[in-house]
Amino acid sequence: MDTHSADVVVIGSGQAGLSAGYHLHRTGFAPGSGFVILDADNGPGGAWQHRWPTLVFDRVHGFHDLPGLPLPPTEPHRPASEQVSAYFAAYERAFDLPVRRPVRVRAVRSRPDGRLDVHTDRGTWTARALINATGTWTRPFWPHYPGRSTFRGRQLHTADYRGPAEFTGLRVVVVGGGTSAVQLLGEVSTVAAATTWVTRRPPTFNDEEFGPELGRAAVARVDQAVRAGRPPGSVVGVTGLPVTPEVRRLRERGVLDRLPMFDRITPDGVAWTDGRFVPADVILWCTGFRAAIDHLAPLGLRAPGGGITMDGTRVVADARVHLVGYGPSASTIGANRAGRTAVTEIRAWLSPAAALH
């Protein structure tokens, strides 16, 4: 396979990866020899291109412009996946970003000379620094419950959801307490024979508008976790679920009457130790995602707490590696800032003579 070389390799071309690419180019890293962006997808759009078609733009929970190019006027009732993908494609062209796709990264390993080898299905890239921007979409989290393998119905994750039509006339159990769970529960409830919502903890609804103060509190909580080497937690755990007009309508219809988490899964439904049983044809797991960083395992970055100890975007155990879109920067505005921070630190860390071509 071919071998390539660049000062900085960026893995991922979602919001965080494109932001990093913009700042690398803007600060003098040459496309190709100075930096390259590797993307596993077939086209632009990052995780957005995989979102369900019924997620239209006016239901998106916050989206921020990429640096240097505002998002064009959006159509509120057109799928967000289409509009964001088109925006990302235009952004790549506008700033001549060297995105290589589809390139799937298998592993990142240290070299004896201090550089990194990024092994992919399209050859190996050698780099002096790495910006990882792989997000979470490719690592859906499926919790284990007794009896899961015995269920005769269908089980799917948020990542597999394509719209409510396929649930018409079925009995659906929706698992999870996040915003996606509420959105999908609302859609499915309009066509299903019955829906049951189960969560591990009672959901906290927040009537307060999601403003800068609430945002800072959420970021601070997650930042504290990653600085201590713990896995980043859920933002909803800090902010609560926003009470939108849609949430109010679902409450009025009784759709959001929640049950505690079941204890086991049976062939025909879900059951609790107190004798309660809910028959089901489908279990929809809206149980979130985990950071897609398995390819970094050869570098031995994980701390005893199970996460990766961070200082800003920099991995404390390896100054060559920066994670953007991870932990406190796992939002569209956070990803933008993280891209700039990572590039500033990498530029200072690399000798100026070697960093520019």
DOKEMAR-109682 format. One record per residue (C-alpha): residue number from 0; residue in three letters; z, y negated, x. Coordinates in nm, 2 decimals. Layout:
# DOKEMAR-109682
    n  res      pz      py      px
  NUM  ALA       Z       Y       X
...
This chain:
# DOKEMAR-109682
    n  res      pz      py      px
    0  MET    0.00    0.00    0.00
    1  ASP   -0.06   -0.36    0.10
    2  THR    0.21   -0.56    0.28
    3  HIS    0.25   -0.94    0.22
    4  SER    0.47   -1.21    0.35
    5  ALA    0.63   -1.53    0.20
    6  ASP    0.93   -1.74    0.29
    7  VAL    1.07   -1.70   -0.06
    8  VAL    0.99   -1.44   -0.32
    9  VAL    1.08   -1.52   -0.68
   10  ILE    1.12   -1.22   -0.91
   11  GLY    1.05   -1.30   -1.28
   12  SER    0.84   -1.57   -1.44
   13  GLY    1.05   -1.67   -1.74
   14  GLN    1.22   -2.01   -1.78
   15  ALA    1.43   -1.96   -1.47
   16  GLY    1.15   -1.82   -1.25
   17  LEU    0.91   -2.10   -1.34
   18  SER    1.17   -2.36   -1.28
   19  ALA    1.24   -2.22   -0.94
   20  GLY    0.86   -2.21   -0.87
   21  TYR    0.82   -2.57   -0.97
   22  HIS    1.10   -2.69   -0.74
   23  LEU    0.97   -2.47   -0.45
   24  HIS    0.63   -2.62   -0.48
   25  ARG    0.76   -2.98   -0.53
   26  THR    0.97   -2.96   -0.21
   27  GLY    0.69   -2.84    0.01
   28  PHE    0.68   -2.46    0.00
   29  ALA    0.31   -2.37    0.00
   30  PRO    0.19   -2.14   -0.28
   31  GLY    0.13   -1.79   -0.14
   32  SER    0.26   -1.82    0.22
   33  GLY    0.57   -2.03    0.13
   34  PHE    0.65   -1.87   -0.20
   35  VAL    0.52   -1.62   -0.45
   36  ILE    0.64   -1.53   -0.81
   37  LEU    0.62   -1.16   -0.90
   38  ASP    0.61   -1.09   -1.28
   39  ALA    0.63   -0.74   -1.43
   40  ASP    0.46   -0.85   -1.76
   41  ASN    0.08   -0.85   -1.82
   42  GLY    0.08   -1.22   -1.92
   43  PRO    0.28   -1.54   -1.93
   44  GLY    0.58   -1.59   -2.16
   45  GLY    0.87   -1.41   -1.99
   46  ALA    1.10   -1.24   -2.25
   47  TRP    0.97   -1.48   -2.52
   48  GLN    0.64   -1.29   -2.55
   49  HIS    0.84   -0.98   -2.67
   50  ARG    1.04   -1.15   -2.94
   51  TRP    0.99   -1.04   -3.30
   52  PRO    0.71   -1.21   -3.48
   53  THR    0.94   -1.33   -3.76
   54  LEU    1.14   -1.54   -3.51
   55  VAL    0.96   -1.87   -3.59
   56  PHE    1.02   -2.18   -3.38
   57  ASP    1.25   -2.36   -3.63
   58  ARG    1.49   -2.06   -3.61
   59  VAL    1.51   -2.07   -3.23
   60  HIS    1.87   -2.14   -3.11
   61  GLY    1.79   -2.42   -2.86
   62  PHE    1.50   -2.45   -2.63
   63  HIS    1.47   -2.70   -2.34
   64  ASP    1.15   -2.82   -2.17
   65  LEU    1.06   -2.69   -1.83
   66  PRO    1.08   -2.95   -1.55
   67  GLY    0.78   -3.18   -1.52
   68  LEU    0.60   -3.08   -1.84
   69  PRO    0.73   -3.14   -2.19
   70  LEU    0.68   -2.87   -2.45
   71  PRO    0.39   -2.98   -2.68
   72  PRO    0.47   -3.05   -3.04
   73  THR    0.56   -2.72   -3.21
   74  GLU    0.47   -2.56   -3.54
   75  PRO    0.80   -2.48   -3.71
   76  HIS    0.67   -2.17   -3.90
   77  ARG    0.46   -2.02   -3.62
   78  PRO    0.61   -1.74   -3.41
   79  ALA    0.81   -1.87   -3.12
   80  SER    0.66   -1.59   -2.90
   81  GLU    0.31   -1.74   -2.93
   82  GLN    0.41   -2.10   -2.88
   83  VAL    0.64   -2.04   -2.58
   84  SER    0.39   -1.80   -2.41
   85  ALA    0.12   -2.06   -2.44
   86  TYR    0.35   -2.33   -2.30
   87  PHE    0.44   -2.11   -2.00
   88  ALA    0.08   -2.03   -1.94
   89  ALA   -0.01   -2.40   -1.94
   90  TYR    0.28   -2.47   -1.71
   91  GLU    0.17   -2.21   -1.45
   92  ARG   -0.18   -2.37   -1.45
   93  ALA   -0.05   -2.73   -1.43
   94  PHE    0.16   -2.67   -1.12
   95  ASP   -0.07   -2.41   -0.95
   96  LEU    0.22   -2.16   -0.94
   97  PRO    0.13   -1.84   -0.75
   98  VAL    0.23   -1.58   -1.01
   99  ARG    0.12   -1.23   -0.94
  100  ARG    0.11   -0.99   -1.23
  101  PRO    0.16   -0.73   -1.33
  102  VAL    0.39   -0.65   -1.03
  103  ARG    0.69   -0.43   -1.10
  104  VAL    0.97   -0.46   -0.84
  105  ARG    1.12   -0.12   -0.75
  106  ALA    1.38   -0.22   -0.49
  107  VAL    1.49   -0.49   -0.25
  108  ARG    1.61   -0.38    0.09
  109  SER    1.73   -0.55    0.41
  110  ARG    1.52   -0.53    0.73
  111  PRO    1.66   -0.50    1.08
  112  ASP    1.52   -0.85    1.16
  113  GLY    1.73   -1.01    0.89
  114  ARG    1.45   -1.05    0.63
  115  LEU    1.41   -0.87    0.30
  116  ASP    1.16   -0.62    0.19
  117  VAL    1.06   -0.64   -0.18
  118  HIS    0.91   -0.30   -0.27
  119  THR    0.68   -0.30   -0.57
  120  ASP    0.42   -0.09   -0.74
  121  ARG    0.16   -0.32   -0.58
  122  GLY    0.28   -0.32   -0.22
  123  THR    0.57   -0.47   -0.03
  124  TRP    0.65   -0.84    0.01
  125  THR    0.86   -0.95    0.31
  126  ALA    1.07   -1.26    0.25
  127  ARG    1.34   -1.47    0.42
  128  ALA    1.50   -1.55    0.09
  129  LEU    1.49   -1.42   -0.27
  130  ILE    1.53   -1.59   -0.61
  131  ASN    1.60   -1.33   -0.87
  132  ALA    1.51   -1.44   -1.22
  133  THR    1.47   -1.12   -1.41
  134  GLY    1.69   -1.20   -1.71
  135  THR    1.82   -0.93   -1.94
  136  TRP    1.54   -0.84   -2.19
  137  THR    1.44   -0.52   -2.01
  138  ARG    1.80   -0.39   -2.01
  139  PRO    1.91   -0.35   -2.38
  140  PHE    2.27   -0.23   -2.40
  141  TRP    2.33    0.08   -2.62
  142  PRO    2.70    0.16   -2.66
  143  HIS    2.81    0.52   -2.68
  144  TYR    2.97    0.65   -2.99
  145  PRO    3.05    1.01   -3.07
  146  GLY    2.77    1.18   -3.27
  147  ARG    2.50    0.93   -3.19
  148  SER    2.26    1.21   -3.08
  149  THR    2.32    1.39   -3.41
  150  PHE    2.19    1.11   -3.64
  151  ARG    1.89    1.22   -3.84
  152  GLY    1.77    0.87   -3.92
  153  ARG    1.61    0.60   -3.69
  154  GLN    1.80    0.41   -3.42
  155  LEU    1.66    0.10   -3.26
  156  HIS    1.77   -0.20   -3.06
  157  THR    1.71   -0.57   -3.11
  158  ALA    1.44   -0.53   -2.83
  159  ASP    1.25   -0.29   -3.06
  160  TYR    1.26   -0.50   -3.37
  161  ARG    0.93   -0.63   -3.51
  162  GLY    1.02   -0.75   -3.85
  163  PRO    1.19   -0.65   -4.18
  164  ALA    0.90   -0.48   -4.36
  165  GLU    0.96   -0.14   -4.20
  166  PHE    1.31   -0.13   -4.35
  167  THR    1.20   -0.16   -4.71
  168  GLY    1.40    0.06   -4.94
  169  LEU    1.62    0.20   -4.66
  170  ARG    1.99    0.19   -4.60
  171  VAL    2.05    0.00   -4.28
  172  VAL    2.37   -0.04   -4.06
  173  VAL    2.35   -0.34   -3.83
  174  VAL    2.58   -0.33   -3.53
  175  GLY    2.68   -0.64   -3.34
  176  GLY    2.84   -0.98   -3.37
  177  GLY    2.59   -1.22   -3.21
  178  THR    2.34   -1.46   -3.34
  179  SER    2.06   -1.20   -3.32
  180  ALA    2.26   -0.96   -3.53
  181  VAL    2.31   -1.23   -3.80
  182  GLN    1.94   -1.32   -3.79
  183  LEU    1.81   -0.97   -3.82
  184  LEU    2.07   -0.87   -4.08
  185  GLY    1.96   -1.17   -4.29
  186  GLU    1.59   -1.06   -4.27
  187  VAL    1.65   -0.69   -4.33
  188  SER    1.88   -0.76   -4.63
  189  THR    1.59   -0.91   -4.82
  190  VAL    1.40   -0.57   -4.83
  191  ALA    1.66   -0.29   -4.76
  192  ALA    1.82   -0.08   -5.03
  193  ALA    2.15   -0.17   -4.87
  194  THR    2.29   -0.33   -4.55
  195  THR    2.62   -0.28   -4.38
  196  TRP    2.73   -0.51   -4.10
  197  VAL    2.98   -0.38   -3.84
  198  THR    3.13   -0.55   -3.54
  199  ARG    3.40   -0.47   -3.29
  200  ARG    3.59   -0.79   -3.35
  201  PRO    3.60   -1.01   -3.66
  202  PRO    3.32   -1.27   -3.61
  203  THR    3.42   -1.63   -3.55
  204  PHE    3.20   -1.88   -3.73
  205  ASN    3.19   -2.23   -3.60
  206  ASP    3.11   -2.52   -3.83
  207  GLU    3.11   -2.76   -3.53
  208  GLU    2.76   -2.86   -3.41
  209  PHE    2.68   -2.70   -3.08
  210  GLY    2.70   -3.01   -2.86
  211  PRO    2.75   -3.08   -2.49
  212  GLU    3.13   -3.02   -2.50
  213  LEU    3.10   -2.68   -2.65
  214  GLY    2.82   -2.59   -2.41
  215  ARG    3.02   -2.70   -2.11
  216  ALA    3.31   -2.48   -2.23
  217  ALA    3.09   -2.18   -2.26
  218  VAL    2.93   -2.23   -1.92
  219  ALA    3.27   -2.28   -1.76
  220  ARG    3.41   -1.96   -1.90
  221  VAL    3.11   -1.75   -1.78
  222  ASP    3.11   -1.93   -1.44
  223  GLN    3.47   -1.84   -1.39
  224  ALA    3.39   -1.48   -1.45
  225  VAL    3.10   -1.46   -1.20
  226  ARG    3.29   -1.65   -0.93
  227  ALA    3.56   -1.38   -0.96
  228  GLY    3.30   -1.10   -0.93
  229  ARG    3.33   -0.99   -1.30
  230  PRO    3.02   -0.92   -1.52
  231  PRO    2.92   -1.24   -1.72
  232  GLY    3.05   -1.23   -2.07
  233  SER    2.89   -1.33   -2.40
  234  VAL    2.84   -1.70   -2.48
  235  VAL    2.91   -1.63   -2.85
  236  GLY    3.26   -1.52   -2.74
  237  VAL    3.32   -1.88   -2.64
  238  THR    3.12   -2.08   -2.89
  239  GLY    3.14   -1.87   -3.20
  240  LEU    2.85   -1.82   -3.45
  241  PRO    2.69   -2.15   -3.57
  242  VAL    2.71   -2.20   -3.94
  243  THR    2.35   -2.28   -4.03
  244  PRO    2.21   -2.32   -4.38
  245  GLU    2.08   -1.97   -4.35
  246  VAL    2.43   -1.84   -4.27
  247  ARG    2.57   -2.02   -4.57
  248  ARG    2.31   -1.85   -4.79
  249  LEU    2.39   -1.51   -4.65
  250  ARG    2.76   -1.57   -4.72
  251  GLU    2.68   -1.65   -5.08
  252  ARG    2.48   -1.33   -5.11
  253  GLY    2.77   -1.13   -4.96
  254  VAL    2.55   -1.01   -4.67
  255  LEU    2.80   -1.12   -4.41
  256  ASP    3.09   -0.91   -4.56
  257  ARG    3.17   -0.73   -4.24
  258  LEU    3.34   -0.40   -4.16
  259  PRO    3.52   -0.30   -3.84
  260  MET    3.34   -0.08   -3.60
  261  PHE    3.29    0.28   -3.71
  262  ASP    3.45    0.56   -3.51
  263  ARG    3.17    0.81   -3.51
  264  ILE    2.81    0.87   -3.62
  265  THR    2.72    1.16   -3.84
  266  PRO    2.38    1.31   -3.92
  267  ASP    2.36    1.10   -4.24
  268  GLY    2.55    0.78   -4.16
  269  VAL    2.86    0.64   -4.00
  270  ALA    3.23    0.72   -4.05
  271  TRP    3.58    0.59   -3.98
  272  THR    3.90    0.78   -3.91
  273  ASP    4.05    0.64   -4.24
  274  GLY    3.80    0.85   -4.44
  275  ARG    3.55    0.57   -4.51
  276  PHE    3.18    0.68   -4.49
  277  VAL    2.86    0.47   -4.52
  278  PRO    2.53    0.66   -4.56
  279  ALA    2.25    0.53   -4.35
  280  ASP    1.88    0.58   -4.28
  281  VAL    1.87    0.33   -3.99
  282  ILE    2.12    0.20   -3.73
  283  LEU    2.00   -0.12   -3.58
  284  TRP    2.19   -0.19   -3.26
  285  CYS    2.22   -0.57   -3.20
  286  THR    2.45   -0.51   -2.91
  287  GLY    2.31   -0.74   -2.65
  288  PHE    2.16   -0.69   -2.31
  289  ARG    2.28   -0.66   -1.95
  290  ALA    2.14   -0.83   -1.64
  291  ALA    1.83   -0.65   -1.51
  292  ILE    1.93   -0.63   -1.15
  293  ASP    1.91   -0.26   -1.07
  294  HIS    1.64   -0.33   -0.81
  295  LEU    1.90   -0.52   -0.61
  296  ALA    2.13   -0.22   -0.58
  297  PRO    2.02   -0.13   -0.22
  298  LEU    2.17   -0.46   -0.10
  299  GLY    2.52   -0.36   -0.22
  300  LEU    2.60   -0.69   -0.39
  301  ARG    2.84   -0.57   -0.66
  302  ALA    3.20   -0.66   -0.63
  303  PRO    3.50   -0.43   -0.72
  304  GLY    3.51   -0.61   -1.06
  305  GLY    3.17   -0.47   -1.15
  306  GLY    2.98   -0.79   -1.13
  307  ILE    2.83   -1.00   -0.85
  308  THR    3.05   -1.26   -0.70
  309  MET    2.86   -1.60   -0.72
  310  ASP    2.90   -1.95   -0.58
  311  GLY    2.67   -2.14   -0.80
  312  THR    2.34   -1.95   -0.78
  313  ARG    2.41   -1.80   -0.44
  314  VAL    2.54   -1.45   -0.40
  315  VAL    2.85   -1.47   -0.19
  316  ALA    2.79   -1.14   -0.02
  317  ASP    2.43   -1.23    0.08
  318  ALA    2.32   -1.59    0.13
  319  ARG    1.96   -1.49    0.13
  320  VAL    1.98   -1.40   -0.24
  321  HIS    2.01   -1.64   -0.54
  322  LEU    2.04   -1.54   -0.90
  323  VAL    1.90   -1.78   -1.16
  324  GLY    1.92   -1.71   -1.53
  325  TYR    2.23   -1.50   -1.46
  326  GLY    2.58   -1.57   -1.59
  327  PRO    2.63   -1.94   -1.65
  328  SER    2.26   -2.02   -1.61
  329  ALA    2.15   -1.77   -1.87
  330  SER    2.01   -2.04   -2.11
  331  THR    1.70   -2.25   -2.11
  332  ILE    1.87   -2.56   -1.99
  333  GLY    2.10   -2.37   -1.75
  334  ALA    1.79   -2.19   -1.60
  335  ASN    1.62   -2.52   -1.53
  336  ARG    1.93   -2.65   -1.34
  337  ALA    1.98   -2.32   -1.16
  338  GLY    1.62   -2.32   -1.03
  339  ARG    1.67   -2.66   -0.88
  340  THR    2.00   -2.57   -0.73
  341  ALA    1.87   -2.25   -0.57
  342  VAL    1.58   -2.42   -0.41
  343  THR    1.79   -2.70   -0.27
  344  GLU    2.03   -2.44   -0.11
  345  ILE    1.75   -2.22    0.02
  346  ARG    1.56   -2.52    0.17
  347  ALA    1.88   -2.62    0.35
  348  TRP    1.95   -2.27    0.47
  349  LEU    1.60   -2.20    0.61
  350  SER    1.50   -2.39    0.91
  351  PRO    1.26   -2.67    0.80
  352  ALA    1.00   -2.57    1.05
  353  ALA    0.98   -2.22    0.93
  354  ALA    1.01   -2.30    0.56
  355  LEU    0.70   -2.52    0.54
  356  HIS    0.35   -2.40    0.61
